Amino acid sequence: SLLAWGNDGLEGGQWLDAYGINNANFVHVIPSLPQSGTGSAGNEFERLLDPAKTYNWPNPIRDGKTRIRVEPHSSADIFVTIVDMAGTLVDELSYAGASGGVPTEIEWITDAPSGVYIARIKAVSNGQTEHHLIKMAIIR
């Protein structure tokens, strides 16, 4: 079902003023990174991690083994943090010096039980840091 509410008598900023909320605190905008091209300062910007080339296989994981694959645009150190759906730390992996433009795989061997897990992939290169999340399932 769909629910809707009217705001009779509270036009524009009146609602925000009535509750002591201003736009800066009420709306939190997270800027998105451009895929590639020219940044606002006129500098070329390219993502460090390509989401299409950041994944794990096989997924779902059936034998306790998977490979986390990344292909950074430039040489980078890769850090992987794996948590369960409750946010509990399950494992941490790292790979120093992944070559730019070359697929790199980090093997994760686990005895974790069946469930859904989130891996945060962090790439660090020349002062630039980028994160990407992947969802992994384990079936035992």
Phi, psi and omega in degrees: 000161182244132177246143179221150178233144175266161179233046181305130176087355178238086181269145172050241185278358182299319180296316180296317179294322182297329182252010176068031181248133174252165185301325182297326180267337185280322182243124177252115182257127177258115182293143177266151179277138176293149179294312175190172179119207185260129177284179183293335180270004180088002179272145175292137180230131176226136179298147178282322179243133175267116182305327180290340182248018178237106185197177173237152177214145351288155176217111015283158180272122183250333184247018179080009182229133173214164177241128177263119187252133175225155173219084182293152180288332176223165181307134185208155169269136184247132177235133182238126176243124182247128179232158174274181184290346175272356180089008180282132179297128180254317182196160174226136180229158175209158177214117182269133173077040174295131183285141178293135178076006181241127177299134179234136179240136177245121182277134175245117176250126188217154171248019179300147181287171176306142179158186179251136183230153177243130175250126174261116179265124179240125176247134180233125181209120175048048178082354178262135178232137177219143180243151174214139180255140172230147179258131181234144177241141175245130177240122179246000000 
